[in-house]
Each structure stands twice: as structure tokens, then as C-alpha cells.
């Protein structure tokens, strides 16, 4: 894989991460009339996971750039 692809992949992961975290805040947390908490909990770990993948892809890009 070329080093430019790692840079593009990291950008995609950062956008996905931002989208998940922004979506969590836009959807919001609420309590329904029965007293149950409703929140899009899955978006929080997905956002952090995509952020981690973006950082790994940036690290791979920097490592390959330094190596060549």
C-alpha cells in the first residue's frame, strides 16, 4: 500500500469518528415517560475506535515516510 493511501485512509477514519461523535451529540440523551434512559450509546465507542484507527493510519504513514 502506498503512503498516500494511508493518509487518505486516516482522513476517512477521522471523518467517521467526527461523524459518530457529532451524531451522538445531535441525537442527544433523553428519558422517556417510563423513566428509561434512551441514548445512542453505540456511537461513543465507534467514534473512539475510528479515532484510534485514524491515529494508527497516521502513524503508519509517518513510519513509511521516514523509512523511504
PyMOL Python script that loads the backbone (N, CA, C, O; Angstrom):
from pymol import cmd

cmd.read_pdbstr("""\
ATOM      1  N   UNK A   1       0.846  -1.172   0.000  1.00  0.00           N
ATOM      2  CA  UNK A   1       0.000   0.000   0.000  1.00  0.00           C
ATOM      3  C   UNK A   1       0.896   1.240   0.000  1.00  0.00           C
ATOM      4  O   UNK A   1       1.856   1.310   0.767  1.00  0.00           O
ATOM      5  N   UNK A   2       0.594   2.197  -0.836  1.00  0.00           N
ATOM      6  CA  UNK A   2       1.423   3.398  -0.901  1.00  0.00           C
ATOM      7  C   UNK A   2       1.141   4.305   0.290  1.00  0.00           C
ATOM      8  O   UNK A   2       0.101   4.211   0.943  1.00  0.00           O
ATOM      9  N   UNK A   3       2.094   5.177   0.546  1.00  0.00           N
ATOM     10  CA  UNK A   3       1.956   6.029   1.727  1.00  0.00           C
ATOM     11  C   UNK A   3       0.813   7.027   1.584  1.00  0.00           C
ATOM     12  O   UNK A   3       0.250   7.448   2.595  1.00  0.00           O
ATOM     13  N   UNK A   4       0.453   7.419   0.367  1.00  0.00           N
ATOM     14  CA  UNK A   4      -0.659   8.352   0.170  1.00  0.00           C
ATOM     15  C   UNK A   4      -1.993   7.700   0.539  1.00  0.00           C
ATOM     16  O   UNK A   4      -2.914   8.373   1.002  1.00  0.00           O
ATOM     17  N   UNK A   5      -2.085   6.401   0.333  1.00  0.00           N
ATOM     18  CA  UNK A   5      -3.315   5.693   0.698  1.00  0.00           C
ATOM     19  C   UNK A   5      -3.507   5.685   2.215  1.00  0.00           C
ATOM     20  O   UNK A   5      -4.639   5.759   2.691  1.00  0.00           O
ATOM     21  N   UNK A   6      -2.429   5.598   2.969  1.00  0.00           N
ATOM     22  CA  UNK A   6      -2.533   5.662   4.426  1.00  0.00           C
ATOM     23  C   UNK A   6      -3.037   7.035   4.881  1.00  0.00           C
ATOM     24  O   UNK A   6      -3.811   7.143   5.832  1.00  0.00           O
ATOM     25  N   UNK A   7      -2.586   8.072   4.187  1.00  0.00           N
ATOM     26  CA  UNK A   7      -3.029   9.416   4.524  1.00  0.00           C
ATOM     27  C   UNK A   7      -4.525   9.584   4.227  1.00  0.00           C
ATOM     28  O   UNK A   7      -5.257  10.161   5.031  1.00  0.00           O
ATOM     29  N   UNK A   8      -4.971   9.084   3.083  1.00  0.00           N
ATOM     30  CA  UNK A   8      -6.388   9.145   2.736  1.00  0.00           C
ATOM     31  C   UNK A   8      -7.241   8.299   3.671  1.00  0.00           C
ATOM     32  O   UNK A   8      -8.343   8.695   4.050  1.00  0.00           O
ATOM     33  N   UNK A   9      -6.725   7.137   4.036  1.00  0.00           N
ATOM     34  CA  UNK A   9      -7.448   6.261   4.956  1.00  0.00           C
ATOM     35  C   UNK A   9      -7.594   6.898   6.331  1.00  0.00           C
ATOM     36  O   UNK A   9      -8.640   6.777   6.969  1.00  0.00           O
ATOM     37  N   UNK A  10      -6.547   7.574   6.782  1.00  0.00           N
ATOM     38  CA  UNK A  10      -6.638   8.236   8.079  1.00  0.00           C
ATOM     39  C   UNK A  10      -7.659   9.367   8.035  1.00  0.00           C
ATOM     40  O   UNK A  10      -8.376   9.589   9.011  1.00  0.00           O
ATOM     41  N   UNK A  11      -7.735  10.082   6.922  1.00  0.00           N
ATOM     42  CA  UNK A  11      -8.731  11.136   6.777  1.00  0.00           C
ATOM     43  C   UNK A  11     -10.146  10.563   6.841  1.00  0.00           C
ATOM     44  O   UNK A  11     -11.024  11.141   7.481  1.00  0.00           O
ATOM     45  N   UNK A  12     -10.363   9.442   6.187  1.00  0.00           N
ATOM     46  CA  UNK A  12     -11.680   8.786   6.230  1.00  0.00           C
ATOM     47  C   UNK A  12     -12.022   8.385   7.660  1.00  0.00           C
ATOM     48  O   UNK A  12     -13.148   8.600   8.108  1.00  0.00           O
ATOM     49  N   UNK A  13     -11.069   7.809   8.377  1.00  0.00           N
ATOM     50  CA  UNK A  13     -11.328   7.402   9.758  1.00  0.00           C
ATOM     51  C   UNK A  13     -11.616   8.602  10.660  1.00  0.00           C
ATOM     52  O   UNK A  13     -12.478   8.524  11.535  1.00  0.00           O
ATOM     53  N   UNK A  14     -10.904   9.710  10.455  1.00  0.00           N
ATOM     54  CA  UNK A  14     -11.156  10.903  11.268  1.00  0.00           C
ATOM     55  C   UNK A  14     -12.542  11.485  10.980  1.00  0.00           C
ATOM     56  O   UNK A  14     -13.223  11.951  11.893  1.00  0.00           O
ATOM     57  N   UNK A  15     -12.952  11.458   9.726  1.00  0.00           N
ATOM     58  CA  UNK A  15     -14.296  11.950   9.375  1.00  0.00           C
ATOM     59  C   UNK A  15     -15.365  11.042   9.985  1.00  0.00           C
ATOM     60  O   UNK A  15     -16.360  11.534  10.516  1.00  0.00           O
ATOM     61  N   UNK A  16     -15.171   9.738   9.916  1.00  0.00           N
ATOM     62  CA  UNK A  16     -16.125   8.804  10.526  1.00  0.00           C
ATOM     63  C   UNK A  16     -16.189   9.001  12.044  1.00  0.00           C
ATOM     64  O   UNK A  16     -17.269   8.959  12.634  1.00  0.00           O
ATOM     65  N   UNK A  17     -15.054   9.209  12.658  1.00  0.00           N
ATOM     66  CA  UNK A  17     -15.012   9.443  14.100  1.00  0.00           C
ATOM     67  C   UNK A  17     -15.773  10.707  14.468  1.00  0.00           C
ATOM     68  O   UNK A  17     -16.594  10.707  15.385  1.00  0.00           O
ATOM     69  N   UNK A  18     -15.493  11.775  13.748  1.00  0.00           N
ATOM     70  CA  UNK A  18     -16.196  13.029  13.997  1.00  0.00           C
ATOM     71  C   UNK A  18     -17.687  12.898  13.754  1.00  0.00           C
ATOM     72  O   UNK A  18     -18.493  13.468  14.490  1.00  0.00           O
ATOM     73  N   UNK A  19     -18.056  12.151  12.726  1.00  0.00           N
ATOM     74  CA  UNK A  19     -19.474  11.941  12.436  1.00  0.00           C
ATOM     75  C   UNK A  19     -20.184  11.182  13.537  1.00  0.00           C
ATOM     76  O   UNK A  19     -21.312  11.516  13.900  1.00  0.00           O
ATOM     77  N   UNK A  20     -19.525  10.154  14.074  1.00  0.00           N
ATOM     78  CA  UNK A  20     -20.124   9.385  15.167  1.00  0.00           C
ATOM     79  C   UNK A  20     -20.290  10.240  16.421  1.00  0.00           C
ATOM     80  O   UNK A  20     -21.347  10.228  17.051  1.00  0.00           O
ATOM     81  N   UNK A  21     -19.254  10.973  16.776  1.00  0.00           N
ATOM     82  CA  UNK A  21     -19.331  11.788  17.989  1.00  0.00           C
ATOM     83  C   UNK A  21     -20.291  12.967  17.823  1.00  0.00           C
ATOM     84  O   UNK A  21     -20.995  13.331  18.765  1.00  0.00           O
ATOM     85  N   UNK A  22     -20.321  13.559  16.640  1.00  0.00           N
ATOM     86  CA  UNK A  22     -21.274  14.629  16.377  1.00  0.00           C
ATOM     87  C   UNK A  22     -22.701  14.090  16.371  1.00  0.00           C
ATOM     88  O   UNK A  22     -23.613  14.724  16.900  1.00  0.00           O
ATOM     89  N   UNK A  23     -22.888  12.924  15.773  1.00  0.00           N
ATOM     90  CA  UNK A  23     -24.211  12.302  15.758  1.00  0.00           C
ATOM     91  C   UNK A  23     -24.716  11.995  17.155  1.00  0.00           C
ATOM     92  O   UNK A  23     -25.904  12.154  17.439  1.00  0.00           O
ATOM     93  N   UNK A  24     -23.828  11.561  18.022  1.00  0.00           N
ATOM     94  CA  UNK A  24     -24.215  11.290  19.413  1.00  0.00           C
ATOM     95  C   UNK A  24     -24.743  12.563  20.071  1.00  0.00           C
ATOM     96  O   UNK A  24     -25.755  12.534  20.771  1.00  0.00           O
ATOM     97  N   UNK A  25     -24.057  13.670  19.843  1.00  0.00           N
ATOM     98  CA  UNK A  25     -24.477  14.930  20.477  1.00  0.00           C
ATOM     99  C   UNK A  25     -25.730  15.507  19.824  1.00  0.00           C
ATOM    100  O   UNK A  25     -26.549  16.133  20.496  1.00  0.00           O
ATOM    101  N   UNK A  26     -25.883  15.298  18.515  1.00  0.00           N
ATOM    102  CA  UNK A  26     -27.070  15.816  17.843  1.00  0.00           C
ATOM    103  C   UNK A  26     -28.318  15.017  18.216  1.00  0.00           C
ATOM    104  O   UNK A  26     -29.391  15.593  18.394  1.00  0.00           O
ATOM    105  N   UNK A  27     -28.184  13.701  18.334  1.00  0.00           N
ATOM    106  CA  UNK A  27     -29.329  12.868  18.712  1.00  0.00           C
ATOM    107  C   UNK A  27     -29.709  13.149  20.159  1.00  0.00           C
ATOM    108  O   UNK A  27     -30.887  13.274  20.492  1.00  0.00           O
ATOM    109  N   UNK A  28     -28.711  13.246  20.999  1.00  0.00           N
ATOM    110  CA  UNK A  28     -28.952  13.605  22.396  1.00  0.00           C
ATOM    111  C   UNK A  28     -29.406  12.437  23.257  1.00  0.00           C
ATOM    112  O   UNK A  28     -29.650  11.329  22.779  1.00  0.00           O
ATOM    113  N   UNK A  29     -29.505  12.731  24.528  1.00  0.00           N
ATOM    114  CA  UNK A  29     -29.916  11.755  25.537  1.00  0.00           C
ATOM    115  C   UNK A  29     -31.232  12.238  26.117  1.00  0.00           C
ATOM    116  O   UNK A  29     -31.409  13.424  26.395  1.00  0.00           O
ATOM    117  N   UNK A  30     -32.141  11.310  26.293  1.00  0.00           N
ATOM    118  CA  UNK A  30     -33.432  11.694  26.864  1.00  0.00           C
ATOM    119  C   UNK A  30     -33.947  10.583  27.765  1.00  0.00           C
ATOM    120  O   UNK A  30     -33.496   9.439  27.703  1.00  0.00           O
ATOM    121  N   UNK A  31     -34.891  10.949  28.591  1.00  0.00           N
ATOM    122  CA  UNK A  31     -35.558   9.988  29.464  1.00  0.00           C
ATOM    123  C   UNK A  31     -37.000   9.911  29.002  1.00  0.00           C
ATOM    124  O   UNK A  31     -37.695  10.926  28.950  1.00  0.00           O
ATOM    125  N   UNK A  32     -37.458   8.694  28.662  1.00  0.00           N
ATOM    126  CA  UNK A  32     -38.829   8.555  28.187  1.00  0.00           C
ATOM    127  C   UNK A  32     -39.816   8.613  29.364  1.00  0.00           C
ATOM    128  O   UNK A  32     -39.394   8.615  30.520  1.00  0.00           O
ATOM    129  N   UNK A  33     -41.110   8.659  29.081  1.00  0.00           N
ATOM    130  CA  UNK A  33     -42.098   8.805  30.160  1.00  0.00           C
ATOM    131  C   UNK A  33     -42.068   7.688  31.210  1.00  0.00           C
ATOM    132  O   UNK A  33     -42.511   7.886  32.341  1.00  0.00           O
ATOM    133  N   UNK A  34     -41.550   6.528  30.837  1.00  0.00           N
ATOM    134  CA  UNK A  34     -41.470   5.420  31.799  1.00  0.00           C
ATOM    135  C   UNK A  34     -40.213   5.488  32.655  1.00  0.00           C
ATOM    136  O   UNK A  34     -40.023   4.652  33.539  1.00  0.00           O
ATOM    137  N   UNK A  35     -39.364   6.457  32.410  1.00  0.00           N
ATOM    138  CA  UNK A  35     -38.159   6.625  33.208  1.00  0.00           C
ATOM    139  C   UNK A  35     -36.938   5.907  32.669  1.00  0.00           C
ATOM    140  O   UNK A  35     -35.935   5.792  33.373  1.00  0.00           O
ATOM    141  N   UNK A  36     -36.997   5.417  31.427  1.00  0.00           N
ATOM    142  CA  UNK A  36     -35.853   4.733  30.828  1.00  0.00           C
ATOM    143  C   UNK A  36     -34.983   5.732  30.074  1.00  0.00           C
ATOM    144  O   UNK A  36     -35.483   6.604  29.363  1.00  0.00           O
ATOM    145  N   UNK A  37     -33.696   5.589  30.241  1.00  0.00           N
ATOM    146  CA  UNK A  37     -32.735   6.447  29.547  1.00  0.00           C
ATOM    147  C   UNK A  37     -32.567   5.930  28.126  1.00  0.00           C
ATOM    148  O   UNK A  37     -32.276   4.752  27.919  1.00  0.00           O
ATOM    149  N   UNK A  38     -32.749   6.796  27.160  1.00  0.00           N
ATOM    150  CA  UNK A  38     -32.529   6.422  25.762  1.00  0.00           C
ATOM    151  C   UNK A  38     -31.402   7.283  25.216  1.00  0.00           C
ATOM    152  O   UNK A  38     -31.468   8.512  25.232  1.00  0.00           O
ATOM    153  N   UNK A  39     -30.375   6.612  24.736  1.00  0.00           N
ATOM    154  CA  UNK A  39     -29.221   7.302  24.167  1.00  0.00           C
ATOM    155  C   UNK A  39     -28.594   6.423  23.102  1.00  0.00           C
ATOM    156  O   UNK A  39     -28.688   5.198  23.184  1.00  0.00           O
ATOM    157  N   UNK A  40     -27.958   7.018  22.106  1.00  0.00           N
ATOM    158  CA  UNK A  40     -27.278   6.245  21.065  1.00  0.00           C
ATOM    159  C   UNK A  40     -25.892   5.816  21.553  1.00  0.00           C
ATOM    160  O   UNK A  40     -24.876   6.306  21.061  1.00  0.00           O
ATOM    161  N   UNK A  41     -25.859   4.910  22.512  1.00  0.00           N
ATOM    162  CA  UNK A  41     -24.608   4.556  23.182  1.00  0.00           C
ATOM    163  C   UNK A  41     -23.571   3.983  22.221  1.00  0.00           C
ATOM    164  O   UNK A  41     -22.375   4.190  22.425  1.00  0.00           O
ATOM    165  N   UNK A  42     -23.990   3.278  21.191  1.00  0.00           N
ATOM    166  CA  UNK A  42     -23.034   2.626  20.290  1.00  0.00           C
ATOM    167  C   UNK A  42     -22.165   3.638  19.540  1.00  0.00           C
ATOM    168  O   UNK A  42     -21.072   3.293  19.091  1.00  0.00           O
ATOM    169  N   UNK A  43     -22.631   4.870  19.401  1.00  0.00           N
ATOM    170  CA  UNK A  43     -21.853   5.862  18.661  1.00  0.00           C
ATOM    171  C   UNK A  43     -20.601   6.307  19.416  1.00  0.00           C
ATOM    172  O   UNK A  43     -19.619   6.705  18.789  1.00  0.00           O
ATOM    173  N   UNK A  44     -20.617   6.248  20.737  1.00  0.00           N
ATOM    174  CA  UNK A  44     -19.451   6.676  21.512  1.00  0.00           C
ATOM    175  C   UNK A  44     -18.257   5.745  21.302  1.00  0.00           C
ATOM    176  O   UNK A  44     -17.187   6.229  20.934  1.00  0.00           O
ATOM    177  N   UNK A  45     -18.389   4.429  21.518  1.00  0.00           N
ATOM    178  CA  UNK A  45     -17.218   3.570  21.277  1.00  0.00           C
ATOM    179  C   UNK A  45     -16.821   3.512  19.804  1.00  0.00           C
ATOM    180  O   UNK A  45     -15.641   3.358  19.490  1.00  0.00           O
ATOM    181  N   UNK A  46     -17.790   3.633  18.899  1.00  0.00           N
ATOM    182  CA  UNK A  46     -17.438   3.651  17.477  1.00  0.00           C
ATOM    183  C   UNK A  46     -16.614   4.890  17.134  1.00  0.00           C
ATOM    184  O   UNK A  46     -15.660   4.811  16.360  1.00  0.00           O
ATOM    185  N   UNK A  47     -16.981   6.020  17.707  1.00  0.00           N
ATOM    186  CA  UNK A  47     -16.218   7.241  17.481  1.00  0.00           C
ATOM    187  C   UNK A  47     -14.795   7.128  17.974  1.00  0.00           C
ATOM    188  O   UNK A  47     -13.859   7.527  17.282  1.00  0.00           O
ATOM    189  N   UNK A  48     -14.627   6.588  19.163  1.00  0.00           N
ATOM    190  CA  UNK A  48     -13.274   6.407  19.705  1.00  0.00           C
ATOM    191  C   UNK A  48     -12.477   5.377  18.902  1.00  0.00           C
ATOM    192  O   UNK A  48     -11.271   5.531  18.711  1.00  0.00           O
ATOM    193  N   UNK A  49     -13.162   4.322  18.429  1.00  0.00           N
ATOM    194  CA  UNK A  49     -12.489   3.291  17.639  1.00  0.00           C
ATOM    195  C   UNK A  49     -11.992   3.860  16.311  1.00  0.00           C
ATOM    196  O   UNK A  49     -10.861   3.595  15.905  1.00  0.00           O
ATOM    197  N   UNK A  50     -12.838   4.643  15.636  1.00  0.00           N
ATOM    198  CA  UNK A  50     -12.409   5.256  14.382  1.00  0.00           C
ATOM    199  C   UNK A  50     -11.289   6.265  14.609  1.00  0.00           C
ATOM    200  O   UNK A  50     -10.400   6.403  13.769  1.00  0.00           O
ATOM    201  N   UNK A  51     -11.324   6.964  15.727  1.00  0.00           N
ATOM    202  CA  UNK A  51     -10.236   7.887  16.059  1.00  0.00           C
ATOM    203  C   UNK A  51      -8.922   7.121  16.245  1.00  0.00           C
ATOM    204  O   UNK A  51      -7.875   7.552  15.762  1.00  0.00           O
ATOM    205  N   UNK A  52      -8.982   6.003  16.935  1.00  0.00           N
ATOM    206  CA  UNK A  52      -7.794   5.166  17.129  1.00  0.00           C
ATOM    207  C   UNK A  52      -7.268   4.652  15.791  1.00  0.00           C
ATOM    208  O   UNK A  52      -6.062   4.676  15.545  1.00  0.00           O
ATOM    209  N   UNK A  53      -8.173   4.188  14.925  1.00  0.00           N
ATOM    210  CA  UNK A  53      -7.738   3.711  13.609  1.00  0.00           C
ATOM    211  C   UNK A  53      -7.113   4.834  12.791  1.00  0.00           C
ATOM    212  O   UNK A  53      -6.144   4.605  12.067  1.00  0.00           O
ATOM    213  N   UNK A  54      -7.652   6.037  12.897  1.00  0.00           N
ATOM    214  CA  UNK A  54      -7.060   7.177  12.197  1.00  0.00           C
ATOM    215  C   UNK A  54      -5.666   7.482  12.695  1.00  0.00           C
ATOM    216  O   UNK A  54      -4.771   7.783  11.905  1.00  0.00           O
ATOM    217  N   UNK A  55      -5.472   7.407  14.012  1.00  0.00           N
ATOM    218  CA  UNK A  55      -4.143   7.652  14.575  1.00  0.00           C
ATOM    219  C   UNK A  55      -3.156   6.563  14.162  1.00  0.00           C
ATOM    220  O   UNK A  55      -1.986   6.855  13.915  1.00  0.00           O
ATOM    221  N   UNK A  56      -3.608   5.318  14.085  1.00  0.00           N
ATOM    222  CA  UNK A  56      -2.739   4.226  13.636  1.00  0.00           C
ATOM    223  C   UNK A  56      -2.360   4.429  12.168  1.00  0.00           C
ATOM    224  O   UNK A  56      -1.212   4.206  11.786  1.00  0.00           O
ATOM    225  N   UNK A  57      -3.323   4.851  11.349  1.00  0.00           N
ATOM    226  CA  UNK A  57      -3.037   5.078   9.930  1.00  0.00           C
ATOM    227  C   UNK A  57      -2.060   6.247   9.758  1.00  0.00           C
ATOM    228  O   UNK A  57      -1.179   6.186   8.900  1.00  0.00           O
ATOM    229  N   UNK A  58      -2.202   7.304  10.555  1.00  0.00           N
ATOM    230  CA  UNK A  58      -1.247   8.415  10.502  1.00  0.00           C
ATOM    231  C   UNK A  58       0.139   7.942  10.941  1.00  0.00           C
ATOM    232  O   UNK A  58       1.148   8.322  10.346  1.00  0.00           O
ATOM    233  N   UNK A  59       0.180   7.110  11.986  1.00  0.00           N
ATOM    234  CA  UNK A  59       1.460   6.559  12.437  1.00  0.00           C
ATOM    235  C   UNK A  59       2.115   5.714  11.358  1.00  0.00           C
ATOM    236  O   UNK A  59       3.328   5.787  11.163  1.00  0.00           O
ATOM    237  N   UNK A  60       1.317   4.905  10.648  1.00  0.00           N
ATOM    238  CA  UNK A  60       1.861   4.090   9.564  1.00  0.00           C
ATOM    239  C   UNK A  60       2.378   4.988   8.431  1.00  0.00           C
ATOM    240  O   UNK A  60       3.428   4.719   7.848  1.00  0.00           O
ATOM    241  N   UNK A  61       1.636   6.047   8.130  1.00  0.00           N
ATOM    242  CA  UNK A  61       2.067   6.989   7.095  1.00  0.00           C
ATOM    243  C   UNK A  61       3.403   7.638   7.468  1.00  0.00           C
ATOM    244  O   UNK A  61       4.312   7.722   6.642  1.00  0.00           O
ATOM    245  N   UNK A  62       3.512   8.092   8.716  1.00  0.00           N
ATOM    246  CA  UNK A  62       4.758   8.718   9.159  1.00  0.00           C
ATOM    247  C   UNK A  62       5.913   7.727   9.175  1.00  0.00           C
ATOM    248  O   UNK A  62       7.038   8.080   8.820  1.00  0.00           O
ATOM    249  N   UNK A  63       5.647   6.497   9.580  1.00  0.00           N
ATOM    250  CA  UNK A  63       6.689   5.478   9.622  1.00  0.00           C
ATOM    251  C   UNK A  63       7.192   5.137   8.220  1.00  0.00           C
ATOM    252  O   UNK A  63       8.394   4.997   8.000  1.00  0.00           O
ATOM    253  N   UNK A  64       6.264   5.006   7.284  1.00  0.00           N
ATOM    254  CA  UNK A  64       6.654   4.696   5.916  1.00  0.00           C
ATOM    255  C   UNK A  64       7.379   5.885   5.281  1.00  0.00           C
ATOM    256  O   UNK A  64       8.332   5.702   4.524  1.00  0.00           O
ATOM    257  N   UNK A  65       6.924   7.108   5.593  1.00  0.00           N
ATOM    258  CA  UNK A  65       7.571   8.301   5.039  1.00  0.00           C
ATOM    259  C   UNK A  65       9.001   8.435   5.549  1.00  0.00           C
ATOM    260  O   UNK A  65       9.903   8.815   4.803  1.00  0.00           O
ATOM    261  N   UNK A  66       9.198   8.118   6.835  1.00  0.00           N
ATOM    262  CA  UNK A  66      10.530   8.215   7.422  1.00  0.00           C
ATOM    263  C   UNK A  66      11.449   7.125   6.883  1.00  0.00           C
ATOM    264  O   UNK A  66      12.653   7.329   6.727  1.00  0.00           O
ATOM    265  N   UNK A  67      10.858   5.957   6.601  1.00  0.00           N
ATOM    266  CA  UNK A  67      11.625   4.821   6.143  1.00  0.00           C
ATOM    267  C   UNK A  67      12.137   5.015   4.709  1.00  0.00           C
ATOM    268  O   UNK A  67      13.232   4.560   4.380  1.00  0.00           O
ATOM    269  N   UNK A  68      11.364   5.679   3.864  1.00  0.00           N
ATOM    270  CA  UNK A  68      11.766   5.808   2.444  1.00  0.00           C
ATOM    271  C   UNK A  68      12.443   7.126   2.147  1.00  0.00           C
ATOM    272  O   UNK A  68      12.833   7.377   1.007  1.00  0.00           O
TER     273      UNK A  68
END
""", "prot")
cmd.dss("prot")
cmd.show_as("cartoon", "prot")
cmd.util.cbc("prot")
cmd.orient("prot")
